Amino acid sequence: MNSYPAISVVIPVYQSEKSLPPLIEQLETALKALSLPDFEVIMVNDASRDNSWKVIQTLSVEKPWIRGICLMRNYGQHNAVLCGIRAARFPVVVTIDDDLQHPPGEIVKLMNALNDETDVVYGTPEKEQHGLWRDLASVVTKMALQSAMGTTIARKVSAFRLFRTKLRDAFATYSSPYVSVDVLLTWGSTRFTSVKVRHDPRTIGKSNYTFSKLARHAMNMITGFSAVPLRLATFIGFGFALFGGLLLVYLLINYFVTGGGVQGFTFLASVISLFSGVQLFALGIMGEYLARMHFRMMDRPSYTVRVVTGDTT
């Protein structure tokens, strides 16, 4: 029989008043079945507009192992998760969504995969139960995440993850409105693995993640934690400079050898438009980085807490 450490379960909550009671019921069954020395559940309310916070308050009164944190405004899922991670009190943290698509009974698979050679375990869905656009956005996000994390495990990441709490020391001083928990975990370790887990269809409510939100998150990851776009702009600029040089050589040869020039305004206009577009593209990328530097210099926090409920000792 395996001997498991005490764990802290972090749940980012947004617009999930109906799914929270059954989620806690399933979590309680799953955690008690593991015979843990201790456990806690930290529910971080990301300024939900429904009654999610009232539900959290009620649950924290009924069950002393539940703590609730309510943020001042909506910061985003990863920011809420970061808040919960920093509040965790036990050696291992499990993060899980609030929509019941990650079955709490699958936590045991993550726990069994954690060993002396592993610090982070992802629960990779056997088959994701999302719509076409959400799946497409998820693929784009994971490609962006791979460039930011610099590891192939990025293709297997999910919000259902388990890791050693001490990894948070690597990003203890991190303060930025742009947060990617998965990238931050790479600051503390490179020992990642994944296991296949069940992924259930959503039966309560609807997803708050849209294609545009995921695409924006992907852009934030690329420009916030990676220099790939700048290198891309450099390569594109070099390529078009080479193209311009070859074009000039062609025009000179054509002029001196055949005595003719390139006819037509259309050709000249198209070349100018092409080069102008590349310049604007490069400026746009640099602008994204400058904007993030600007926000970092403003020292905007990743989150601010309004109130905490439950056992705060």
ZATILO-207772 format. One record per residue (C-alpha): residue in one letter; x, y, z. Coordinates in nm, 4 decimals. Each point is the difference from the previous one (the first is absolute). Layout:
R  A  X  Y  Z .
...
//
This chain:
R  M  0.0000  0.0000  0.0000 .
R  N  0.1356  0.3421  -0.1026 .
R  S  0.0760  0.2601  0.2651 .
R  Y  -0.1115  0.3372  -0.1321 .
R  P  0.0985  0.3452  0.1330 .
R  A  -0.2514  0.2607  0.1124 .
R  I  -0.1350  0.2020  -0.2914 .
R  S  -0.1545  0.3393  -0.0700 .
R  V  -0.2629  0.0070  -0.2755 .
R  V  -0.0278  0.3373  -0.1745 .
R  I  -0.3173  0.0784  -0.1941 .
R  P  -0.0392  0.3236  -0.2002 .
R  V  -0.3693  0.0893  0.0091 .
R  Y  -0.1939  0.2099  -0.2479 .
R  Q  -0.3756  -0.0106  -0.0577 .
R  S  -0.0341  -0.3519  0.1459 .
R  E  -0.2532  0.0193  0.2808 .
R  K  -0.1821  -0.3146  -0.1174 .
R  S  0.3038  -0.2204  -0.0584 .
R  L  0.1821  0.0732  0.3273 .
R  P  -0.2108  -0.2155  0.2395 .
R  P  0.0273  -0.3197  -0.2110 .
R  L  0.3695  0.0724  -0.0644 .
R  I  0.0730  0.0251  0.3734 .
R  E  -0.2003  -0.3162  0.0646 .
R  Q  0.2038  -0.1944  -0.2561 .
R  L  0.3250  0.1544  0.1253 .
R  E  -0.0740  -0.1010  0.3577 .
R  T  -0.0637  -0.3592  -0.1054 .
R  A  0.3157  -0.0126  -0.2137 .
R  L  0.2298  0.1603  0.2597 .
R  K  -0.1226  -0.2136  0.2875 .
R  A  0.0477  -0.3128  -0.2116 .
R  L  0.3720  0.0862  -0.0298 .
R  S  0.0461  -0.0223  0.3790 .
R  L  0.1980  0.3235  0.0023 .
R  P  0.1589  0.1276  0.3226 .
R  D  -0.1805  0.3287  -0.0662 .
R  F  -0.1490  0.2033  -0.2823 .
R  E  -0.1584  0.3362  -0.0733 .
R  V  -0.1975  0.1537  -0.2832 .
R  I  0.0642  0.3645  -0.0949 .
R  M  -0.2722  0.1524  -0.2166 .
R  V  0.0998  0.3317  -0.1601 .
R  N  -0.2980  0.1992  -0.1194 .
R  D  0.1062  0.2089  -0.2995 .
R  A  -0.2682  0.2679  0.0558 .
R  S  -0.2873  -0.2139  -0.1253 .
R  R  -0.3185  0.1895  -0.0824 .
R  D  -0.2249  -0.2818  0.1251 .
R  N  -0.0309  -0.1435  0.3526 .
R  S  0.3235  -0.1997  -0.0117 .
R  W  0.1510  0.1882  0.2947 .
R  K  -0.3072  -0.0607  0.2179 .
R  V  0.0211  -0.3710  -0.0842 .
R  I  0.3700  -0.0025  0.0935 .
R  Q  -0.0759  0.1714  0.3315 .
R  T  -0.2682  -0.2563  0.0791 .
R  L  0.2241  -0.2939  -0.0897 .
R  S  0.2901  0.1371  0.2072 .
R  V  -0.2281  0.0152  0.3051 .
R  E  -0.1267  -0.3530  -0.0541 .
R  K  0.3432  -0.1497  -0.0678 .
R  P  0.2981  0.1346  0.1989 .
R  W  0.2514  -0.1235  -0.2598 .
R  I  -0.1333  0.2487  -0.2570 .
R  R  0.1405  0.3518  -0.0277 .
R  G  -0.1415  0.2666  -0.2255 .
R  I  0.1791  0.3012  -0.1483 .
R  C  -0.1919  0.2726  -0.1822 .
R  L  0.1962  0.2246  -0.2360 .
R  M  -0.0694  0.3709  -0.0363 .
R  R  -0.0768  -0.0300  -0.3719 .
R  N  0.0228  -0.2484  -0.2851 .
R  Y  0.3675  -0.0693  -0.0685 .
R  G  -0.0173  -0.3214  -0.2012 .
R  Q  0.0318  -0.3709  0.0698 .
R  H  0.3792  -0.0183  0.0284 .
R  N  0.0137  0.3000  0.2316 .
R  A  -0.2591  -0.1624  0.2260 .
R  V  0.1951  -0.3265  -0.0008 .
R  L  0.3199  0.1868  0.0924 .
R  C  -0.1830  0.1536  0.2957 .
R  G  -0.1100  -0.3456  0.1165 .
R  I  0.3491  -0.1446  -0.0433 .
R  R  0.1478  0.2686  0.2219 .
R  A  -0.2623  -0.0748  0.2663 .
R  A  0.0641  -0.3786  -0.0017 .
R  R  0.1237  -0.1485  0.3275 .
R  F  0.0857  -0.3595  -0.0939 .
R  P  0.2945  -0.1576  -0.1901 .
R  V  -0.1930  -0.0808  -0.3186 .
R  V  -0.2400  0.2176  -0.2000 .
R  V  -0.2711  -0.1263  -0.2351 .
R  T  -0.1771  0.2470  -0.2288 .
R  I  -0.3363  -0.0921  -0.1458 .
R  D  -0.2723  0.1879  -0.1874 .
R  D  -0.3387  0.0795  0.1486 .
R  D  -0.2108  -0.1473  -0.2827 .
R  L  0.0154  -0.3741  0.0924 .
R  Q  0.1695  -0.0886  -0.3295 .
R  H  0.3023  -0.1184  0.1984 .
R  P  -0.1303  -0.2885  0.2147 .
R  P  0.1442  0.0301  0.3546 .
R  G  0.0322  -0.3788  0.0056 .
R  E  0.2834  0.0335  -0.2536 .
R  I  0.2208  0.1812  0.2538 .
R  V  0.1346  -0.3374  0.1106 .
R  K  0.1596  -0.0442  -0.3448 .
R  L  0.1900  0.3252  0.0412 .
R  M  0.1057  -0.0949  0.3528 .
R  N  0.1322  -0.3379  -0.1184 .
R  A  0.2073  0.1685  -0.2729 .
R  L  0.1765  0.2289  0.2488 .
R  N  0.3358  -0.1505  0.0967 .
R  D  0.3595  0.0946  0.0772 .
R  E  0.0633  0.0729  -0.3692 .
R  T  -0.3072  0.2180  -0.0488 .
R  D  -0.1112  0.3380  0.1314 .
R  V  -0.2997  0.0768  -0.2243 .
R  V  -0.2676  -0.2382  -0.1306 .
R  Y  -0.2607  0.1048  -0.2574 .
R  G  -0.3302  -0.1771  -0.0468 .
R  T  -0.0266  -0.0158  -0.3787 .
R  P  -0.3573  -0.0648  -0.1225 .
R  E  -0.0508  -0.3268  -0.1856 .
R  K  -0.2449  0.1918  -0.2157 .
R  E  -0.0860  0.3647  0.0520 .
R  Q  -0.3711  0.0743  0.0236 .
R  H  -0.0080  0.3450  -0.1559 .
R  G  -0.1426  0.1535  -0.3150 .
R  L  0.1893  0.0411  -0.3276 .
R  W  0.1075  0.3610  0.0567 .
R  R  0.1015  -0.0646  0.3600 .
R  D  0.2088  -0.3003  -0.1086 .
R  L  0.1648  0.2066  -0.2744 .
R  A  0.0758  0.2797  0.2444 .
R  S  0.1403  -0.2565  0.2442 .
R  V  0.2409  -0.1267  -0.2673 .
R  V  0.1168  0.3555  -0.0761 .
R  T  0.0459  0.0683  0.3720 .
R  K  0.2078  -0.3147  0.0506 .
R  M  0.2213  0.0891  -0.2956 .
R  A  0.0572  0.3409  0.1573 .
R  L  0.0607  -0.1624  0.3357 .
R  Q  0.2633  -0.2279  -0.1503 .
R  S  0.1947  0.3010  -0.1267 .
R  A  -0.0256  0.1654  0.3424 .
R  M  0.0802  -0.3111  0.2068 .
R  G  0.2683  -0.1319  -0.2346 .
R  T  -0.1056  -0.3611  0.0586 .
R  T  -0.2053  -0.2565  -0.1902 .
R  I  -0.2133  -0.0730  0.3074 .
R  A  -0.1863  0.3217  -0.0873 .
R  R  -0.2113  -0.1981  -0.2473 .
R  K  -0.1347  -0.2047  0.2930 .
R  V  -0.0715  0.2716  0.2536 .
R  S  -0.3429  0.0545  0.1497 .
R  A  -0.1609  0.1854  0.2887 .
R  F  -0.0078  -0.3345  0.1828 .
R  R  0.3507  -0.0138  0.1438 .
R  L  0.1921  -0.1110  0.3090 .
R  F  0.3343  0.1359  0.1183 .
R  R  0.2190  0.0461  0.3043 .
R  T  -0.0920  0.3146  0.1909 .
R  K  0.3650  0.1026  0.0463 .
R  L  0.0167  0.0820  -0.3722 .
R  R  -0.1810  0.3243  0.0801 .
R  D  0.3220  0.1288  0.1554 .
R  A  0.1314  0.0474  -0.3545 .
R  F  -0.2673  0.2591  -0.0753 .
R  A  -0.0626  0.1337  0.3510 .
R  T  0.0779  0.3574  -0.1058 .
R  Y  -0.1808  -0.0142  -0.3349 .
R  S  -0.2425  0.2896  -0.0399 .
R  S  -0.1637  0.0665  -0.3352 .
R  P  -0.3544  0.0109  -0.1382 .
R  Y  0.1093  -0.2630  -0.2543 .
R  V  0.0194  -0.3419  0.1627 .
R  S  0.0596  -0.3478  -0.1414 .
R  V  0.0234  -0.2547  0.2800 .
R  D  0.1516  -0.2598  -0.2327 .
R  V  0.2838  0.2311  -0.1053 .
R  L  0.0640  0.1017  0.3603 .
R  L  0.0331  -0.3662  0.0991 .
R  T  0.2856  -0.0369  -0.2508 .
R  W  0.1878  0.2638  0.2009 .
R  G  0.0200  -0.2488  0.2867 .
R  S  0.0430  -0.3346  -0.1743 .
R  T  0.0355  -0.1809  -0.3312 .
R  R  -0.1143  -0.3359  0.1357 .
R  F  -0.3442  -0.0219  -0.1578 .
R  T  -0.2143  -0.2971  -0.0944 .
R  S  -0.3623  -0.0696  -0.0915 .
R  V  -0.2612  -0.2722  0.0364 .
R  K  -0.3186  -0.0652  -0.1928 .
R  V  -0.3166  0.0898  0.1911 .
R  R  -0.3698  -0.0031  -0.0732 .
R  H  -0.1526  0.3233  -0.1237 .
R  D  -0.3761  0.0216  0.0384 .
R  P  -0.2361  0.2159  -0.2049 .
R  R  -0.1261  0.3102  0.1745 .
R  T  -0.3533  -0.0498  0.1341 .
R  I  -0.0411  0.3140  0.2138 .
R  G  0.0283  0.3490  -0.1441 .
R  K  0.2174  0.0928  -0.2970 .
R  S  0.3681  0.0687  -0.0490 .
R  N  0.1204  0.3514  0.0734 .
R  Y  0.2959  -0.0474  -0.2344 .
R  T  -0.0587  0.1159  -0.3571 .
R  F  0.2267  -0.0255  -0.3025 .
R  S  0.0927  0.3689  0.0334 .
R  K  0.0874  -0.0357  0.3707 .
R  L  0.2204  -0.3019  -0.0664 .
R  A  0.1662  0.1730  -0.2961 .
R  R  0.0669  0.3028  0.2200 .
R  H  0.1437  -0.2262  0.2691 .
R  A  0.2261  -0.1589  -0.2619 .
R  M  0.1221  0.3435  -0.1090 .
R  N  0.0678  0.0971  0.3610 .
R  M  0.2037  -0.3172  0.0515 .
R  I  0.2061  0.0494  -0.3148 .
R  T  0.0800  0.3659  0.0570 .
R  G  0.0098  -0.0208  0.3797 .
R  F  0.2290  -0.3006  0.0448 .
R  S  0.1799  -0.0513  -0.3308 .
R  A  0.2175  0.1904  -0.2494 .
R  V  -0.1197  -0.2122  -0.2943 .
R  P  -0.2092  0.2790  -0.1633 .
R  L  0.2984  0.2370  0.0034 .
R  R  0.2170  -0.2654  -0.1625 .
R  L  -0.2772  -0.0632  -0.2519 .
R  A  -0.0116  0.3707  -0.0864 .
R  T  0.3792  -0.0047  -0.0415 .
R  F  -0.0090  -0.2986  -0.2358 .
R  I  -0.2866  0.1477  -0.2017 .
R  G  0.1808  0.3338  -0.0225 .
R  F  0.3197  -0.1731  -0.1126 .
R  G  -0.1914  -0.2048  -0.2555 .
R  F  -0.1674  0.3021  -0.1555 .
R  A  0.3243  0.2003  0.0064 .
R  L  0.1574  -0.2857  -0.1966 .
R  F  -0.2984  0.0018  -0.2341 .
R  G  0.0413  0.3760  -0.0515 .
R  G  0.3717  -0.0411  -0.0705 .
R  L  -0.0611  -0.2723  -0.2581 .
R  L  -0.2726  0.2110  -0.1587 .
R  L  0.2401  0.2943  -0.0282 .
R  V  0.2644  -0.2220  -0.1624 .
R  Y  -0.2603  -0.1266  -0.2473 .
R  L  -0.1092  0.3534  -0.0909 .
R  L  0.3604  0.1173  -0.0484 .
R  I  0.0836  -0.2990  -0.2188 .
R  N  -0.3191  0.0503  -0.1970 .
R  Y  0.0817  0.3690  -0.0483 .
R  F  0.3669  -0.0360  -0.1048 .
R  V  -0.0303  -0.3209  -0.2030 .
R  T  -0.3289  0.0461  -0.1814 .
R  G  -0.0277  0.3769  0.0332 .
R  G  -0.3547  -0.0260  0.1354 .
R  G  -0.1669  0.0605  0.3330 .
R  V  -0.2863  -0.1568  0.1849 .
R  Q  -0.3208  0.1401  -0.1402 .
R  G  -0.3058  0.0986  0.1953 .
R  F  -0.0981  0.1733  0.3211 .
R  T  -0.1704  -0.3147  0.1358 .
R  F  0.3291  -0.1843  0.0511 .
R  L  0.1565  0.2902  0.1873 .
R  A  -0.3097  0.0534  0.2160 .
R  S  -0.0230  -0.3690  0.0905 .
R  V  0.3677  -0.0141  0.1052 .
R  I  -0.0384  0.3130  0.2147 .
R  S  -0.3152  -0.1393  0.1610 .
R  L  0.1740  -0.3300  0.0716 .
R  F  0.2947  0.1609  0.1725 .
R  S  -0.2241  0.2429  0.1902 .
R  G  -0.2106  -0.2902  0.1263 .
R  V  0.3087  -0.1810  0.1282 .
R  Q  0.1181  0.3140  0.1783 .
R  L  -0.3383  0.0506  0.1658 .
R  F  -0.0058  -0.3673  0.1025 .
R  A  0.3399  0.0356  0.1686 .
R  L  -0.1056  0.3246  0.1679 .
R  G  -0.3154  -0.1694  0.1273 .
R  I  0.2034  -0.2781  0.1623 .
R  M  0.2351  0.2494  0.1629 .
R  G  -0.3042  0.1946  0.1164 .
R  E  -0.1375  -0.3099  0.1758 .
R  Y  0.3262  -0.0405  0.1895 .
R  L  0.0183  0.3702  0.0859 .
R  A  -0.3569  -0.0126  0.1335 .
R  R  0.0898  -0.2895  0.2285 .
R  M  0.3118  0.1805  0.1196 .
R  H  -0.2177  0.3035  0.0690 .
R  F  -0.2434  -0.2021  0.2104 .
R  R  0.2843  -0.1691  0.1878 .
R  M  0.1493  0.3414  0.0816 .
R  M  -0.3400  0.1058  0.1347 .
R  D  0.0351  -0.2937  0.2420 .
R  R  -0.3584  -0.1133  -0.0541 .
R  P  -0.0802  -0.3008  0.2228 .
R  S  -0.0994  -0.3429  -0.1259 .
R  Y  -0.3035  0.0170  0.2300 .
R  T  -0.1344  0.1717  0.3100 .
R  V  -0.2064  -0.1741  0.2659 .
R  R  -0.3282  0.1458  0.1232 .
R  V  -0.0868  -0.2498  0.2756 .
R  V  0.0926  -0.3464  0.1265 .
R  T  -0.2351  -0.2518  0.1573 .
R  G  0.0578  -0.3297  0.1780 .
R  D  0.2892  -0.1078  0.2230 .
R  T  0.2699  0.2664  -0.0417 .
R  T  0.2315  -0.1177  0.2775 .
//
